Amino acid sequence: MVTRSHGPRRDTRKKLRKTARTKGKISTKKLIQTLKQGEKVVIKPEPAIQKSLPFKRFIGKVGVVLGSRGKSYLVKIKDGNKEKTVICKPIHLTKV
């Protein structure tokens, strides 16, 4: 028998699926959006771009932008009782 994979994208078949309405070209407006420090954002991944894709546990979480690191942003989210920092490209973030 083959052993089960335990990779970082395990059980993400539905989480990383695009709806029929959103398939096709990627919005350039979302690709080059700029976010300010203290702004609230939702982690909503774009499956077509795998670079800097957030971990599956953080999908759908609301966080606050702490700052930028290169072309990516630092987002502070609450995971249970802990506060965590996620590094994410702006294509995977939507403003609240």
PDB file as gemmi writes it, atoms N, CA and C in Angstrom:
CRYST1    1.000    1.000    1.000  90.00  90.00  90.00 P 1                      
ATOM      1  N   MET A   1       0.823  -1.195   0.000  1.00  0.00           N  
ATOM      2  CA  MET A   1       0.000   0.000   0.000  1.00  0.00           C  
ATOM      3  C   MET A   1       0.867   1.259   0.000  1.00  0.00           C  
ATOM      4  N   VAL A   2       0.295   2.300  -0.527  1.00  0.00           N  
ATOM      5  CA  VAL A   2       0.987   3.582  -0.566  1.00  0.00           C  
ATOM      6  C   VAL A   2       0.609   4.365   0.686  1.00  0.00           C  
ATOM      7  N   THR A   3       1.598   4.973   1.327  1.00  0.00           N  
ATOM      8  CA  THR A   3       1.308   5.763   2.524  1.00  0.00           C  
ATOM      9  C   THR A   3       0.700   7.100   2.120  1.00  0.00           C  
ATOM     10  N   ARG A   4      -0.133   7.623   2.990  1.00  0.00           N  
ATOM     11  CA  ARG A   4      -0.831   8.867   2.707  1.00  0.00           C  
ATOM     12  C   ARG A   4       0.119  10.063   2.799  1.00  0.00           C  
ATOM     13  N   SER A   5      -0.076  10.999   1.888  1.00  0.00           N  
ATOM     14  CA  SER A   5       0.739  12.207   1.870  1.00  0.00           C  
ATOM     15  C   SER A   5       0.310  13.133   3.019  1.00  0.00           C  
ATOM     16  N   HIS A   6       1.269  13.775   3.649  1.00  0.00           N  
ATOM     17  CA  HIS A   6       0.978  14.708   4.740  1.00  0.00           C  
ATOM     18  C   HIS A   6       1.563  16.081   4.424  1.00  0.00           C  
ATOM     19  N   GLY A   7       1.436  16.502   3.164  1.00  0.00           N  
ATOM     20  CA  GLY A   7       2.002  17.766   2.729  1.00  0.00           C  
ATOM     21  C   GLY A   7       1.179  18.961   3.172  1.00  0.00           C  
ATOM     22  N   PRO A   8       1.681  20.182   2.929  1.00  0.00           N  
ATOM     23  CA  PRO A   8       0.997  21.390   3.382  1.00  0.00           C  
ATOM     24  C   PRO A   8      -0.314  21.680   2.640  1.00  0.00           C  
ATOM     25  N   ARG A   9      -0.537  21.051   1.470  1.00  0.00           N  
ATOM     26  CA  ARG A   9      -1.782  21.301   0.731  1.00  0.00           C  
ATOM     27  C   ARG A   9      -2.750  20.130   0.812  1.00  0.00           C  
ATOM     28  N   ARG A  10      -2.574  19.274   1.786  1.00  0.00           N  
ATOM     29  CA  ARG A  10      -3.462  18.135   1.976  1.00  0.00           C  
ATOM     30  C   ARG A  10      -4.859  18.625   2.370  1.00  0.00           C  
ATOM     31  N   ASP A  11      -5.905  18.018   1.847  1.00  0.00           N  
ATOM     32  CA  ASP A  11      -7.311  18.345   2.141  1.00  0.00           C  
ATOM     33  C   ASP A  11      -7.690  19.773   1.735  1.00  0.00           C  
ATOM     34  N   THR A  12      -7.158  20.258   0.620  1.00  0.00           N  
ATOM     35  CA  THR A  12      -7.492  21.612   0.176  1.00  0.00           C  
ATOM     36  C   THR A  12      -8.224  21.601  -1.162  1.00  0.00           C  
ATOM     37  N   ARG A  13      -8.841  20.483  -1.528  1.00  0.00           N  
ATOM     38  CA  ARG A  13      -9.512  20.368  -2.826  1.00  0.00           C  
ATOM     39  C   ARG A  13     -10.601  21.424  -2.989  1.00  0.00           C  
ATOM     40  N   LYS A  14     -11.379  21.668  -1.944  1.00  0.00           N  
ATOM     41  CA  LYS A  14     -12.453  22.654  -2.056  1.00  0.00           C  
ATOM     42  C   LYS A  14     -11.993  24.062  -1.691  1.00  0.00           C  
ATOM     43  N   LYS A  15     -11.044  24.160  -0.787  1.00  0.00           N  
ATOM     44  CA  LYS A  15     -10.570  25.481  -0.363  1.00  0.00           C  
ATOM     45  C   LYS A  15      -9.866  26.230  -1.485  1.00  0.00           C  
ATOM     46  N   LEU A  16      -9.112  25.516  -2.311  1.00  0.00           N  
ATOM     47  CA  LEU A  16      -8.349  26.156  -3.379  1.00  0.00           C  
ATOM     48  C   LEU A  16      -9.015  25.968  -4.745  1.00  0.00           C  
ATOM     49  N   ARG A  17     -10.332  25.907  -4.777  1.00  0.00           N  
ATOM     50  CA  ARG A  17     -11.068  25.764  -6.034  1.00  0.00           C  
ATOM     51  C   ARG A  17     -11.696  27.097  -6.404  1.00  0.00           C  
ATOM     52  N   LYS A  18     -11.628  27.443  -7.687  1.00  0.00           N  
ATOM     53  CA  LYS A  18     -12.262  28.665  -8.166  1.00  0.00           C  
ATOM     54  C   LYS A  18     -13.679  28.352  -8.643  1.00  0.00           C  
ATOM     55  N   THR A  19     -14.582  29.294  -8.475  1.00  0.00           N  
ATOM     56  CA  THR A  19     -15.929  29.126  -8.996  1.00  0.00           C  
ATOM     57  C   THR A  19     -15.907  29.427 -10.495  1.00  0.00           C  
ATOM     58  N   ALA A  20     -16.945  29.040 -11.193  1.00  0.00           N  
ATOM     59  CA  ALA A  20     -17.008  29.232 -12.644  1.00  0.00           C  
ATOM     60  C   ALA A  20     -16.938  30.713 -13.006  1.00  0.00           C  
ATOM     61  N   ARG A  21     -17.480  31.564 -12.145  1.00  0.00           N  
ATOM     62  CA  ARG A  21     -17.509  33.001 -12.416  1.00  0.00           C  
ATOM     63  C   ARG A  21     -16.124  33.660 -12.285  1.00  0.00           C  
ATOM     64  N   THR A  22     -15.265  33.089 -11.464  1.00  0.00           N  
ATOM     65  CA  THR A  22     -13.963  33.716 -11.222  1.00  0.00           C  
ATOM     66  C   THR A  22     -12.830  33.089 -12.027  1.00  0.00           C  
ATOM     67  N   LYS A  23     -13.123  32.071 -12.834  1.00  0.00           N  
ATOM     68  CA  LYS A  23     -12.080  31.434 -13.641  1.00  0.00           C  
ATOM     69  C   LYS A  23     -11.653  32.362 -14.770  1.00  0.00           C  
ATOM     70  N   GLY A  24     -10.427  32.184 -15.225  1.00  0.00           N  
ATOM     71  CA  GLY A  24      -9.931  32.996 -16.333  1.00  0.00           C  
ATOM     72  C   GLY A  24      -8.801  33.895 -15.907  1.00  0.00           C  
ATOM     73  N   LYS A  25      -8.762  35.075 -16.510  1.00  0.00           N  
ATOM     74  CA  LYS A  25      -7.681  36.017 -16.237  1.00  0.00           C  
ATOM     75  C   LYS A  25      -7.717  36.512 -14.800  1.00  0.00           C  
ATOM     76  N   ILE A  26      -6.525  36.779 -14.276  1.00  0.00           N  
ATOM     77  CA  ILE A  26      -6.391  37.296 -12.916  1.00  0.00           C  
ATOM     78  C   ILE A  26      -6.500  38.817 -12.970  1.00  0.00           C  
ATOM     79  N   SER A  27      -7.200  39.382 -12.022  1.00  0.00           N  
ATOM     80  CA  SER A  27      -7.388  40.827 -11.960  1.00  0.00           C  
ATOM     81  C   SER A  27      -6.053  41.521 -11.651  1.00  0.00           C  
ATOM     82  N   THR A  28      -5.627  42.412 -12.543  1.00  0.00           N  
ATOM     83  CA  THR A  28      -4.376  43.145 -12.309  1.00  0.00           C  
ATOM     84  C   THR A  28      -4.548  44.169 -11.186  1.00  0.00           C  
ATOM     85  N   LYS A  29      -5.772  44.641 -11.003  1.00  0.00           N  
ATOM     86  CA  LYS A  29      -6.055  45.591  -9.919  1.00  0.00           C  
ATOM     87  C   LYS A  29      -5.745  44.957  -8.564  1.00  0.00           C  
ATOM     88  N   LYS A  30      -6.140  43.699  -8.403  1.00  0.00           N  
ATOM     89  CA  LYS A  30      -5.889  42.979  -7.160  1.00  0.00           C  
ATOM     90  C   LYS A  30      -4.416  42.614  -7.025  1.00  0.00           C  
ATOM     91  N   LEU A  31      -3.762  42.396  -8.157  1.00  0.00           N  
ATOM     92  CA  LEU A  31      -2.362  41.981  -8.176  1.00  0.00           C  
ATOM     93  C   LEU A  31      -1.432  43.087  -7.680  1.00  0.00           C  
ATOM     94  N   ILE A  32      -1.766  44.341  -8.012  1.00  0.00           N  
ATOM     95  CA  ILE A  32      -0.875  45.454  -7.655  1.00  0.00           C  
ATOM     96  C   ILE A  32      -1.457  46.359  -6.558  1.00  0.00           C  
ATOM     97  N   GLN A  33      -2.471  45.879  -5.835  1.00  0.00           N  
ATOM     98  CA  GLN A  33      -3.066  46.706  -4.785  1.00  0.00           C  
ATOM     99  C   GLN A  33      -2.055  47.007  -3.676  1.00  0.00           C  
ATOM    100  N   THR A  34      -2.184  48.178  -3.089  1.00  0.00           N  
ATOM    101  CA  THR A  34      -1.314  48.553  -1.975  1.00  0.00           C  
ATOM    102  C   THR A  34      -2.155  48.611  -0.705  1.00  0.00           C  
ATOM    103  N   LEU A  35      -1.581  48.126   0.372  1.00  0.00           N  
ATOM    104  CA  LEU A  35      -2.276  48.096   1.656  1.00  0.00           C  
ATOM    105  C   LEU A  35      -1.504  48.929   2.660  1.00  0.00           C  
ATOM    106  N   LYS A  36      -2.234  49.611   3.521  1.00  0.00           N  
ATOM    107  CA  LYS A  36      -1.606  50.444   4.540  1.00  0.00           C  
ATOM    108  C   LYS A  36      -1.533  49.694   5.858  1.00  0.00           C  
ATOM    109  N   GLN A  37      -0.636  50.135   6.703  1.00  0.00           N  
ATOM    110  CA  GLN A  37      -0.477  49.540   8.024  1.00  0.00           C  
ATOM    111  C   GLN A  37      -1.734  49.792   8.852  1.00  0.00           C  
ATOM    112  N   GLY A  38      -2.235  48.762   9.537  1.00  0.00           N  
ATOM    113  CA  GLY A  38      -3.425  48.883  10.363  1.00  0.00           C  
ATOM    114  C   GLY A  38      -4.721  48.588   9.629  1.00  0.00           C  
ATOM    115  N   GLU A  39      -4.640  48.303   8.336  1.00  0.00           N  
ATOM    116  CA  GLU A  39      -5.830  48.016   7.540  1.00  0.00           C  
ATOM    117  C   GLU A  39      -6.286  46.570   7.753  1.00  0.00           C  
ATOM    118  N   LYS A  40      -7.618  46.349   7.816  1.00  0.00           N  
ATOM    119  CA  LYS A  40      -8.146  44.999   8.007  1.00  0.00           C  
ATOM    120  C   LYS A  40      -8.282  44.305   6.656  1.00  0.00           C  
ATOM    121  N   VAL A  41      -7.840  43.042   6.615  1.00  0.00           N  
ATOM    122  CA  VAL A  41      -7.897  42.260   5.387  1.00  0.00           C  
ATOM    123  C   VAL A  41      -8.382  40.837   5.687  1.00  0.00           C  
ATOM    124  N   VAL A  42      -8.907  40.179   4.644  1.00  0.00           N  
ATOM    125  CA  VAL A  42      -9.301  38.781   4.724  1.00  0.00           C  
ATOM    126  C   VAL A  42      -8.316  37.985   3.888  1.00  0.00           C  
ATOM    127  N   ILE A  43      -7.853  36.854   4.412  1.00  0.00           N  
ATOM    128  CA  ILE A  43      -6.952  35.990   3.657  1.00  0.00           C  
ATOM    129  C   ILE A  43      -7.808  35.111   2.762  1.00  0.00           C  
ATOM    130  N   LYS A  44      -7.810  35.450   1.476  1.00  0.00           N  
ATOM    131  CA  LYS A  44      -8.608  34.748   0.481  1.00  0.00           C  
ATOM    132  C   LYS A  44      -7.672  34.407  -0.676  1.00  0.00           C  
ATOM    133  N   PRO A  45      -7.153  33.173  -0.744  1.00  0.00           N  
ATOM    134  CA  PRO A  45      -6.104  32.849  -1.710  1.00  0.00           C  
ATOM    135  C   PRO A  45      -6.568  32.802  -3.156  1.00  0.00           C  
ATOM    136  N   GLU A  46      -5.658  33.157  -4.043  1.00  0.00           N  
ATOM    137  CA  GLU A  46      -5.849  33.043  -5.488  1.00  0.00           C  
ATOM    138  C   GLU A  46      -5.134  31.763  -5.914  1.00  0.00           C  
ATOM    139  N   PRO A  47      -5.876  30.697  -6.245  1.00  0.00           N  
ATOM    140  CA  PRO A  47      -5.252  29.407  -6.532  1.00  0.00           C  
ATOM    141  C   PRO A  47      -4.344  29.393  -7.764  1.00  0.00           C  
ATOM    142  N   ALA A  48      -4.538  30.340  -8.673  1.00  0.00           N  
ATOM    143  CA  ALA A  48      -3.728  30.373  -9.891  1.00  0.00           C  
ATOM    144  C   ALA A  48      -2.290  30.792  -9.603  1.00  0.00           C  
ATOM    145  N   ILE A  49      -2.055  31.491  -8.496  1.00  0.00           N  
ATOM    146  CA  ILE A  49      -0.709  31.933  -8.124  1.00  0.00           C  
ATOM    147  C   ILE A  49      -0.333  31.230  -6.833  1.00  0.00           C  
ATOM    148  N   GLN A  50       0.653  30.319  -6.927  1.00  0.00           N  
ATOM    149  CA  GLN A  50       1.034  29.532  -5.758  1.00  0.00           C  
ATOM    150  C   GLN A  50       2.123  30.188  -4.923  1.00  0.00           C  
ATOM    151  N   LYS A  51       2.776  31.210  -5.448  1.00  0.00           N  
ATOM    152  CA  LYS A  51       3.847  31.869  -4.716  1.00  0.00           C  
ATOM    153  C   LYS A  51       3.261  32.598  -3.505  1.00  0.00           C  
ATOM    154  N   SER A  52       3.836  32.366  -2.354  1.00  0.00           N  
ATOM    155  CA  SER A  52       3.420  32.987  -1.104  1.00  0.00           C  
ATOM    156  C   SER A  52       1.965  32.671  -0.759  1.00  0.00           C  
ATOM    157  N   LEU A  53       1.538  31.453  -1.069  1.00  0.00           N  
ATOM    158  CA  LEU A  53       0.187  30.998  -0.743  1.00  0.00           C  
ATOM    159  C   LEU A  53       0.122  30.724   0.759  1.00  0.00           C  
ATOM    160  N   PRO A  54      -0.868  31.290   1.472  1.00  0.00           N  
ATOM    161  CA  PRO A  54      -0.931  31.070   2.919  1.00  0.00           C  
ATOM    162  C   PRO A  54      -1.312  29.632   3.262  1.00  0.00           C  
ATOM    163  N   PHE A  55      -0.989  29.210   4.464  1.00  0.00           N  
ATOM    164  CA  PHE A  55      -1.299  27.863   4.919  1.00  0.00           C  
ATOM    165  C   PHE A  55      -2.812  27.684   4.997  1.00  0.00           C  
ATOM    166  N   LYS A  56      -3.278  26.467   4.774  1.00  0.00           N  
ATOM    167  CA  LYS A  56      -4.715  26.179   4.666  1.00  0.00           C  
ATOM    168  C   LYS A  56      -5.518  26.547   5.911  1.00  0.00           C  
ATOM    169  N   ARG A  57      -4.914  26.527   7.078  1.00  0.00           N  
ATOM    170  CA  ARG A  57      -5.619  26.865   8.315  1.00  0.00           C  
ATOM    171  C   ARG A  57      -6.024  28.337   8.366  1.00  0.00           C  
ATOM    172  N   PHE A  58      -5.281  29.201   7.679  1.00  0.00           N  
ATOM    173  CA  PHE A  58      -5.515  30.642   7.768  1.00  0.00           C  
ATOM    174  C   PHE A  58      -6.458  31.178   6.702  1.00  0.00           C  
ATOM    175  N   ILE A  59      -6.979  30.319   5.821  1.00  0.00           N  
ATOM    176  CA  ILE A  59      -7.879  30.754   4.752  1.00  0.00           C  
ATOM    177  C   ILE A  59      -9.202  31.224   5.361  1.00  0.00           C  
ATOM    178  N   GLY A  60      -9.636  32.421   4.999  1.00  0.00           N  
ATOM    179  CA  GLY A  60     -10.884  32.984   5.492  1.00  0.00           C  
ATOM    180  C   GLY A  60     -10.753  33.786   6.764  1.00  0.00           C  
ATOM    181  N   LYS A  61      -9.567  33.864   7.337  1.00  0.00           N  
ATOM    182  CA  LYS A  61      -9.364  34.606   8.586  1.00  0.00           C  
ATOM    183  C   LYS A  61      -9.214  36.100   8.299  1.00  0.00           C  
ATOM    184  N   VAL A  62      -9.679  36.902   9.236  1.00  0.00           N  
ATOM    185  CA  VAL A  62      -9.540  38.356   9.157  1.00  0.00           C  
ATOM    186  C   VAL A  62      -8.336  38.757   9.987  1.00  0.00           C  
ATOM    187  N   GLY A  63      -7.502  39.624   9.424  1.00  0.00           N  
ATOM    188  CA  GLY A  63      -6.311  40.067  10.129  1.00  0.00           C  
ATOM    189  C   GLY A  63      -6.025  41.537   9.902  1.00  0.00           C  
ATOM    190  N   VAL A  64      -4.969  42.008  10.527  1.00  0.00           N  
ATOM    191  CA  VAL A  64      -4.547  43.410  10.424  1.00  0.00           C  
ATOM    192  C   VAL A  64      -3.161  43.448   9.795  1.00  0.00           C  
ATOM    193  N   VAL A  65      -2.968  44.357   8.848  1.00  0.00           N  
ATOM    194  CA  VAL A  65      -1.678  44.497   8.182  1.00  0.00           C  
ATOM    195  C   VAL A  65      -0.696  45.164   9.138  1.00  0.00           C  
ATOM    196  N   LEU A  66       0.443  44.505   9.383  1.00  0.00           N  
ATOM    197  CA  LEU A  66       1.481  45.054  10.261  1.00  0.00           C  
ATOM    198  C   LEU A  66       2.492  45.886   9.483  1.00  0.00           C  
ATOM    199  N   GLY A  67       2.745  45.490   8.254  1.00  0.00           N  
ATOM    200  CA  GLY A  67       3.735  46.187   7.434  1.00  0.00           C  
ATOM    201  C   GLY A  67       4.009  45.367   6.192  1.00  0.00           C  
ATOM    202  N   SER A  68       5.080  45.766   5.489  1.00  0.00           N  
ATOM    203  CA  SER A  68       5.419  45.031   4.272  1.00  0.00           C  
ATOM    204  C   SER A  68       6.806  44.432   4.395  1.00  0.00           C  
ATOM    205  N   ARG A  69       7.037  43.381   3.614  1.00  0.00           N  
ATOM    206  CA  ARG A  69       8.340  42.725   3.557  1.00  0.00           C  
ATOM    207  C   ARG A  69       8.580  42.391   2.097  1.00  0.00           C  
ATOM    208  N   GLY A  70       9.316  43.273   1.427  1.00  0.00           N  
ATOM    209  CA  GLY A  70       9.511  43.120  -0.011  1.00  0.00           C  
ATOM    210  C   GLY A  70       8.206  43.436  -0.726  1.00  0.00           C  
ATOM    211  N   LYS A  71       7.732  42.516  -1.557  1.00  0.00           N  
ATOM    212  CA  LYS A  71       6.457  42.696  -2.254  1.00  0.00           C  
ATOM    213  C   LYS A  71       5.293  42.098  -1.475  1.00  0.00           C  
ATOM    214  N   SER A  72       5.581  41.459  -0.346  1.00  0.00           N  
ATOM    215  CA  SER A  72       4.553  40.803   0.465  1.00  0.00           C  
ATOM    216  C   SER A  72       4.183  41.664   1.674  1.00  0.00           C  
ATOM    217  N   TYR A  73       3.120  41.239   2.351  1.00  0.00           N  
ATOM    218  CA  TYR A  73       2.648  41.948   3.540  1.00  0.00           C  
ATOM    219  C   TYR A  73       2.639  41.018   4.741  1.00  0.00           C  
ATOM    220  N   LEU A  74       2.887  41.590   5.906  1.00  0.00           N  
ATOM    221  CA  LEU A  74       2.794  40.871   7.166  1.00  0.00           C  
ATOM    222  C   LEU A  74       1.394  41.097   7.725  1.00  0.00           C  
ATOM    223  N   VAL A  75       0.678  40.022   7.965  1.00  0.00           N  
ATOM    224  CA  VAL A  75      -0.693  40.108   8.470  1.00  0.00           C  
ATOM    225  C   VAL A  75      -0.766  39.398   9.817  1.00  0.00           C  
ATOM    226  N   LYS A  76      -1.265  40.114  10.831  1.00  0.00           N  
ATOM    227  CA  LYS A  76      -1.414  39.537  12.172  1.00  0.00           C  
ATOM    228  C   LYS A  76      -2.826  38.982  12.289  1.00  0.00           C  
ATOM    229  N   ILE A  77      -2.918  37.668  12.602  1.00  0.00           N  
ATOM    230  CA  ILE A  77      -4.219  37.032  12.775  1.00  0.00           C  
ATOM    231  C   ILE A  77      -4.267  36.339  14.126  1.00  0.00           C  
ATOM    232  N   LYS A  78      -5.471  35.998  14.543  1.00  0.00           N  
ATOM    233  CA  LYS A  78      -5.650  35.286  15.802  1.00  0.00           C  
ATOM    234  C   LYS A  78      -6.004  33.836  15.476  1.00  0.00           C  
ATOM    235  N   ASP A  79      -5.195  32.907  15.974  1.00  0.00           N  
ATOM    236  CA  ASP A  79      -5.395  31.477  15.768  1.00  0.00           C  
ATOM    237  C   ASP A  79      -5.610  30.838  17.137  1.00  0.00           C  
ATOM    238  N   GLY A  80      -6.873  30.709  17.527  1.00  0.00           N  
ATOM    239  CA  GLY A  80      -7.181  30.243  18.874  1.00  0.00           C  
ATOM    240  C   GLY A  80      -6.880  31.353  19.863  1.00  0.00           C  
ATOM    241  N   ASN A  81      -5.997  31.106  20.824  1.00  0.00           N  
ATOM    242  CA  ASN A  81      -5.599  32.127  21.791  1.00  0.00           C  
ATOM    243  C   ASN A  81      -4.294  32.804  21.409  1.00  0.00           C  
ATOM    244  N   LYS A  82      -3.654  32.327  20.350  1.00  0.00           N  
ATOM    245  CA  LYS A  82      -2.366  32.879  19.943  1.00  0.00           C  
ATOM    246  C   LYS A  82      -2.519  33.868  18.797  1.00  0.00           C  
ATOM    247  N   GLU A  83      -1.623  34.856  18.774  1.00  0.00           N  
ATOM    248  CA  GLU A  83      -1.547  35.775  17.644  1.00  0.00           C  
ATOM    249  C   GLU A  83      -0.403  35.320  16.760  1.00  0.00           C  
ATOM    250  N   LYS A  84      -0.666  35.196  15.468  1.00  0.00           N  
ATOM    251  CA  LYS A  84       0.344  34.731  14.535  1.00  0.00           C  
ATOM    252  C   LYS A  84       0.514  35.729  13.410  1.00  0.00           C  
ATOM    253  N   THR A  85       1.687  35.702  12.794  1.00  0.00           N  
ATOM    254  CA  THR A  85       1.988  36.580  11.672  1.00  0.00           C  
ATOM    255  C   THR A  85       2.116  35.745  10.411  1.00  0.00           C  
ATOM    256  N   VAL A  86       1.357  36.124   9.382  1.00  0.00           N  
ATOM    257  CA  VAL A  86       1.364  35.427   8.100  1.00  0.00           C  
ATOM    258  C   VAL A  86       1.973  36.359   7.067  1.00  0.00           C  
ATOM    259  N   ILE A  87       2.911  35.838   6.272  1.00  0.00           N  
ATOM    260  CA  ILE A  87       3.521  36.611   5.186  1.00  0.00           C  
ATOM    261  C   ILE A  87       2.815  36.209   3.903  1.00  0.00           C  
ATOM    262  N   CYS A  88       2.246  37.193   3.211  1.00  0.00           N  
ATOM    263  CA  CYS A  88       1.351  36.911   2.094  1.00  0.00           C  
ATOM    264  C   CYS A  88       1.461  37.987   1.016  1.00  0.00           C  
ATOM    265  N   LYS A  89       1.349  37.579  -0.243  1.00  0.00           N  
ATOM    266  CA  LYS A  89       1.328  38.536  -1.353  1.00  0.00           C  
ATOM    267  C   LYS A  89      -0.049  39.209  -1.409  1.00  0.00           C  
ATOM    268  N   PRO A  90      -0.127  40.420  -1.984  1.00  0.00           N  
ATOM    269  CA  PRO A  90      -1.408  41.152  -2.002  1.00  0.00           C  
ATOM    270  C   PRO A  90      -2.498  40.473  -2.816  1.00  0.00           C  
ATOM    271  N   ILE A  91      -2.154  39.589  -3.749  1.00  0.00           N  
ATOM    272  CA  ILE A  91      -3.174  38.883  -4.538  1.00  0.00           C  
ATOM    273  C   ILE A  91      -4.023  37.962  -3.662  1.00  0.00           C  
ATOM    274  N   HIS A  92      -3.482  37.510  -2.527  1.00  0.00           N  
ATOM    275  CA  HIS A  92      -4.193  36.605  -1.634  1.00  0.00           C  
ATOM    276  C   HIS A  92      -4.948  37.360  -0.526  1.00  0.00           C  
ATOM    277  N   LEU A  93      -4.949  38.680  -0.572  1.00  0.00           N  
ATOM    278  CA  LEU A  93      -5.594  39.488   0.468  1.00  0.00           C  
ATOM    279  C   LEU A  93      -6.697  40.359  -0.140  1.00  0.00           C  
ATOM    280  N   THR A  94      -7.815  40.474   0.562  1.00  0.00           N  
ATOM    281  CA  THR A  94      -8.882  41.385   0.138  1.00  0.00           C  
ATOM    282  C   THR A  94      -9.222  42.300   1.300  1.00  0.00           C  
ATOM    283  N   LYS A  95      -9.458  43.575   1.004  1.00  0.00           N  
ATOM    284  CA  LYS A  95      -9.786  44.557   2.045  1.00  0.00           C  
ATOM    285  C   LYS A  95     -11.179  44.292   2.601  1.00  0.00           C  
ATOM    286  N   VAL A  96     -11.341  44.592   3.889  1.00  0.00           N  
ATOM    287  CA  VAL A  96     -12.651  44.417   4.543  1.00  0.00           C  
ATOM    288  C   VAL A  96     -13.399  45.726   4.447  1.00  0.00           C  
TER     289      VAL A  96                                                      
END                                                                             
